[in-house]
């Protein structure tokens, strides 16, 4: 596919996108970007809902976002004394994941933000384990419709293990 008004060496769409992303600043104003980021949900995300539906289908009953527990776990299985966190790869810094790429702008802010999230995650996990809870972390990239049964089987084996 040839693009009009471009040098021939930029006819590769991937290469063109790479060059454009390097040269162009953010297309949104600071206020527009703030508004977009404020609409990113922290609960009832699609990955959470997929896991919850599958757990419910298998007969598990749970509570969601329990305020009384450290870190407000996404899913709490009180009968099994188990909590499940569904972590977004970007927000929790999933190492080696294609979804975790630090933004090129405001690098110091994002590094400290994600490192802070990771540190808080460690502290929350430690507190929950000290209270006798089993903690399961499921990453957003692991939850795909094709892999969901395998993930739920893994959760199932952890829950039922004494």
C-alpha positions, 0 to 999 in steps of 0.5 A, spaced: 500 500 500 502 506 497 501 513 501 500 519 498 505 525 500 510 521 503 517 519 501 518 512 498 522 509 504 516 511 508 511 506 505 512 501 510 506 503 515 510 500 521 516 504 519 512 510 518 508 510 525 515 509 528 518 515 525 511 519 527 511 517 534 518 519 535 517 526 532 510 528 534 509 530 541 502 528 545 496 530 540 492 532 547 493 537 551 495 536 558 488 537 561 485 532 555 490 527 557 488 528 565 481 527 563 482 521 559 487 518 564 482 519 570 477 515 566 481 509 567 477 504 571 480 501 577 475 496 579 470 492 574 475 491 569 474 486 563 479 482 565 476 482 572 469 480 570 472 475 565 475 471 571 469 472 576 464 469 571 468 463 570 469 462 578 462 463 579 460 458 573 465 453 577 461 454 583 465 459 587 462 464 591 466 471 592 466 478 595 469 483 590 473 489 593 473 488 600 475 494 604 477 491 610 482 487 607 489 491 605 490 493 598 482 492 597 483 485 593 479 484 587 476 478 588 476 475 595 474 467 597 472 468 604 471 460 605 478 458 602 481 464 605 484 466 599 484 473 595 485 474 588 488 481 585 488 482 577 493 486 576 494 491 569 501 489 566 502 497 565 500 499 572 503 494 576 510 494 572 509 486 569 516 485 567 517 482 560 510 483 558 509 486 551 503 491 555 508 494 560 512 499 556 514 506 560 512 512 556 517 516 553 515 523 556 515 524 563 519 518 565 521 520 572 514 521 574 512 514 571 518 510 573 516 513 581 509 511 580 510 504 577 515 503 582 511 505 588 505 501 585 510 495 586 512 496 592 505 497 595 503 491 592 509 487 596 507 490 602 500 488 601 501 481 599 506 481 606 500 484 610 495 479 607 499 473 608 501 475 615 493 475 616 493 468 614 490 469 607 493 466 600 494 471 595 494 469 588 496 474 582 493 474 575 496 478 570 492 482 565 496 479 559 494 472 562 487 473 561 485 471 554 478 467 552 483 462 549 487 461 556 482 463 561 480 456 563 487 454 564 488 460 568 482 458 572 484 451 573 491 454 576 487 458 581 482 452 582 488 448 584 491 453 589 485 454 592 483 447 593 491 445 596 491 445 603 
